């Protein structure tokens, strides 16, 4: 790993796990890192923005947690494999992969922002598959592991300007559900579908119409830690309990 920030002042009431988190520099990824580290887990954080990763790791350490950080591009299959392999070599195992990296540059299809469509497919779908390919051999060797995919409410309902994004999140849901059905029960699989969450995700929207639509849609939101709590709940269950799917959204979101 490129850098390590750690402290031994952790009080934990659960068995410590080695948890890899993609897209860990902000939003749900950052909140999940902070919560799981606070609970005594070793978190391994990957994202493209190294300065934000370092800030997250420092926040983890300030709360008495332990974090490894590594610059990570989930669209690069070899980079994701190296991310998982380095964590396994350093810690002797990996227990959980939280596939959280995602982008959401929304637009109507007739805006023809094809490069943005491609980016969503590359990060939201290929990035997820690269994580599965990287972690699965480790889980199978260990006879245990847990995949957690952060999908979206967009996996369950389509809205104008979000056709491609919803398509990628439905794909994430379908891939993860197929994975669950195919794997031995010793490897658990969870899909978490957030509704509107406080994050920087909408900041990638370049299309003016989509940006204005999202301003109204995102008027009601919940903290990113609400999703982190759900992930903590799923990975904290006994080995024989598999939490397959969680949908978490603001009470006013319908």
N, C-alpha and C positions, 0 to 999 in steps of 0.2 A: 504494500500500500504506500501511497506517496507521503502521507503524514498521519500522525496519531495524536489525538488529544484525549487524555484520560485522567481519571481521579479514582481513588479507591473508596471514597466516602459514599457508598451506595447502600441503602437499606432496601432489601427486597423480600417480598413474601411469596414470590413465585420462582420456579426454576429458571435460571438465566438461560436465554437462548441467543444464538448468533443470528441476527436479523439483517438482511440486506435490503436496502430501500433505494429504488431508483427515483429520479426526480426529487431528490431530498433537499434541494436548496431553498425551497419556498413552499407555501401553501400546505396541502395535506401531507406531503413528504416531510417537510420540516416539522410540522406538528406531531407526526407519527414518531419521528426520531426523538423528539424531546420527551414525549410521553413514555415510549418504550424504554428509553435509557433511564428515565426517572424510576421506572418499575424494576430496574436491575438488569435489563437485557444489554448485551453488547450490540451496538448498532454499527453497520457498515454503510456509509452514505456515498451515493454516486449521483453526479449531475454534471452538466457542462460548465456551470459558472463556479469556478474554483474559489473566488472571493466569497461568494455566498455560502459555499460548503464550509469554508473555514469559519465563517461567522456562526453557522449552525453548530459546528463541532465545539466552538468555544462556549456557546450557550449550553450545550449538553454538559460540558465539563464544569461550568459554573454551578450547575445543579447537582454535581456529584456523579455524573454518568461517564460512560466510556464510548468513544466514537472513533472509528477509522474513516478517513475520507479519501476519495479517489475521483479524479475527473473522469466522467463517463459519458460516452455518446451511445445511446441505446440503438441507434440505427447502424452501428458498426458491430457486426456479429463477433469479431475477434476481440474487440474491446470489452464486450459484455462477458465473454468467456473468461477473459483475463481478470475481470472484476470478481467473478465468482471463485475462480481458482485461487486467486491471491488471498481471499478471505478464508477459504478452506485450509490453505497452507498455514496461515498465521494462527488460526483458532482451532484447527483440528477437525472442524466440521462447519456446515452451515445448516441452520434449522428452518429458516423462513426466508422466502423471497417476496417482498412487497413490490409488485410491478405497478408503480405509480406514475412513471413518466408519461406525460401527455401534453398535447397542444390543441388549441381550439380557435383557429382563425376562421370564424364563421363568415359565410356569404351566401347569397342566393346562387343557384347553379348558373343562371343566365349572366352572372357577373364574370363567369369563365376564369376564375382565379385558379387555374390548373396547378400552378406551382404550390399554392397553399393546400390544395387537395392532396397533392403528392406528399407534402410534408406531414399532414395528418396520418396518411396511410403508413408512411415510414416510421413515425414515432409511435403512434397509437396501436398499430397492428404488428408491424415487423419488429418493433422494439419489444413488445410483449413476447413474441415468439422467440426472439433472441434470448430473453431472460429464461424462458422455459428450457430452451436447448442448453443453456449454460448451467442451470441449477439441477435439472433432472438427473443427470448421471451421478451427482453427489448424493442426492436423496435416495436413489436406488441402491447405491453402494452402502449407505448408512442403514437402509431399511426404515427410514423415517424422514419427514420433511413436511413443509407446508407452503403452498403457493397461495398468495393473496393478490388478487387482481383488483385494482381500482378502476372500475368501469365508469358508469354515469347513468343518471336517470334517462339520458339519451339512448341507452340501450333498450329502453322500454317504450319510449314515445318519441315521435319525430315532430319537429317544429320548423316553420319557415326559417330559412337561412342556415339551418343546421343539418341538412340532409347528409352531407359527407361526414361530418363529425359524428352524427348518430349512427351512420353506417359503420364507422370504425369502432364505435363503442358497442354496437350490437355484435360485431365481429369479436371484440374482446370478450364479451359475455359468452358467445357461442364456443370460442376456442377454450375458454376456461371450463365451461360445463362439459365439453367433450373430454378435456383432460381429466376431469373428476371421474367420469364414467370409465375411462380407459385404465386409470392407475390402480395399483394395489391399494387397499384401504389403509395401509400403513402411511401413505402419503396423502395428506389432507389438502383440500382445495376450497377456497372461499372467494366469492365475487362480492365486492362492496360497490354499490351504485349510489353515489352521492347526488343529491339535488343541488340547489344553488348554495355554494360554499364561499366564504370570504377567501379570495385568492387573487393571484395576478393573472389567472387564465384568460380572462376577457381582454387583457391588455394586448394580446397578439392579434386582435381583430383589426384588420386594415380597411374593410369595406364600411363606408359611412352608414348605409342602411342597417347592416347587421349590428354595428356598434350602437346605434340608437335603439334598435329593438332590444338588445341585451341590457341597455341601461334601465329600461322599464321592467324587464324580466327578472333582473337581479336586485330589484328593490328590497326584497325579503331574502335574507341569507342567514346561514348558521356558521359558527366558527369552525375552522379547520380541525380543531381538537375534537369536535363532535365525531368526525370520521375516524380520527386517531383512537378514540375510545372504542369505537366499533371494532377496529382492527385488533386492539388489545384484547377485547372480549373474545374474538374468534381464536386468536393464537393461545389464549390462556385456558382453553378448555382441556379436559383430560384427553389422553390419546385416542380413546374410543369415541369421542364426540367430534363430529365434523360439521361445522357451521358453514353451510353451502352458499347462502346468499343473504345479503343485508341491503335493504334500500333505506337510505336515511336522507330526509329532506326537511326544509322548513315546514312547520305546521300549516302555514298559509299557502304553500305551494301545492297546486292541484293539477 
